[in-house]
Amino acid sequence: MGLDEAFRMNPALEKVNLVVGVYQTDEGTSPVLQVVKEAEQRLLKHEASKVYVPMAGEAQFLTCVESLLFGEKSSLLAAHRIGSVHSPGGTGGLRLAGEFIAETCAGKTVWIGDPAYPNHRGIFGSLGISCKGFRYFDLATGSILEREMFADLEQAKPGDIIVLHGCCHNPSGADPGRETWRALAEFLRERDLLPLIDLAYLGYANGLEEDAGSLRTVFEHCDEGLVVTSFSKNFSLYNERTGVLSFVCTDSASAERCVARTRTTIRRLYSSPPAHGARIVATVLSDPTLRKRWSEEVEAMRQRMISTRQLLHEALSSRQVDMGIFPGLTTLRGMFALTCLTEAQVNRLREQHHIYMLPNGRISITGLTSTTIDRVADAIARVLRH
Ligand SMILES: Cc1ncc(COP(=O)(O)O)c(C=O)c1O
């Protein structure tokens, strides 16, 4: 946030912002999706009241989201083993999950992969929950540290919570393959560990259905767990605070109890969720034409991320930059990529070339456009030669 502010204050015309976690087009904008505009027009036409929505959210929204995540033919849904509440964005969902863990899993540890999305530790830690790290990603090779991950998770005790990113791991962009997901799921089940899947980028890695496959695999094996979904990115609904916390339970009575308990938490924290974003998502997901158009817009975003990664790779390679600096740039997925740039090099990029990125070298891929990519590649090449 501080870097973003510093970027805004910088008068240089050639400045480039690779910090923000917001999808941008090749024109450098973050427009409202067309399908969202269409849904909003429908909603405006029929809106008759602004009364509170139910504490746990509106049923149509929650039903649509559950079938998006678990699949229309999900046996878990048929058995009513899933209970969900609308949360104010993914962050709100993580907070609600944290409250639930603090209340019902006393003494348990939350395990967070390294490198981490910092807010996981921020949210769970602030609730007094003990957090531990497990090795996840090797920056030098651009790949997941499978052996080390399983070795570290061997230390977890039954009932501990393991945080996994549903897809497009933030910040690395490295996701387990299908076989690793299965192995992880079996591992969690055998050791009685509880998965908490944070799904902030559904559709950005390999497509909507493919990406949902990971959490479906986990819950083929694990009887219980939590899923936090955000629609900030794939619906571009950042400021509408639209997310869902879902509980997967062993039976329908447990699912109802989890929702009831969380309803009490919601009452204490913010009483009832915002309506607009959830109604947009429900309108789009429940109308086959709008839903198809949404999946096409998500696919266009995904393709832009893939092609930008490729273009950056080509721009750097043509300047003889050793691509070891950017492990997995073209094979990893999602909005973010980690570079091996040192903090000093990151500072030099900012101070001398007005290119902003996080101190850990993370860049936001869609902060690059076809007009800035060569300039960024030039600057990186120069800083590396320095
Ligand atoms: C892994 C992860 N979880 C949760 C969130 C929060 O999502 P939201 O903006 O909907 O609160 C983000 C956003 O960047 C994220 O990257």
The ligand as a Tripos MOL2 file, in Angstrom:
@<TRIPOS>MOLECULE
LIG
   16    16     1     0     0
SMALL
NO_CHARGES

@<TRIPOS>ATOM
      1 C1         -4.1880  -15.5570   -1.4920 C.3       1 LIG1
      2 C2         -5.1600  -14.4540   -1.2800 C.ar      1 LIG1
      3 N1         -6.1530  -14.6140   -0.3970 N.ar      1 LIG1
      4 C3         -7.0580  -13.6520   -0.1590 C.ar      1 LIG1
      5 C4         -6.9990  -12.4470   -0.8170 C.ar      1 LIG1
      6 C5         -7.9880  -11.3640   -0.4610 C.3       1 LIG1
      7 O1         -8.9830  -11.2090   -1.3680 O.3       1 LIG1
      8 P1         -9.9840   -9.9680   -1.2700 P.3       1 LIG1
      9 O2         -9.3500   -8.8600   -2.0340 O.co2     1 LIG1
     10 O3        -11.2440  -10.4820   -1.8820 O.co2     1 LIG1
     11 O4        -10.1750   -9.6140    0.1510 O.co2     1 LIG1
     12 C6         -6.0010  -12.2290   -1.7600 C.ar      1 LIG1
     13 C7         -5.9150  -10.9550   -2.4630 C.2       1 LIG1
     14 O5         -4.9200  -10.5260   -2.9620 O.2       1 LIG1
     15 C8         -5.0480  -13.2590   -1.9950 C.ar      1 LIG1
     16 O6         -4.0500  -13.1110   -2.8610 O.3       1 LIG1
@<TRIPOS>BOND
     1     1     2 1
     2     2     3 ar
     3     2    15 ar
     4     3     4 ar
     5     4     5 ar
     6     5     6 1
     7     5    12 ar
     8     6     7 1
     9     7     8 1
    10     8     9 2
    11     8    10 1
    12     8    11 1
    13    12    13 1
    14    12    15 ar
    15    13    14 2
    16    15    16 1
@<TRIPOS>SUBSTRUCTURE
     1 LIG1         1 GROUP 0 **** ****
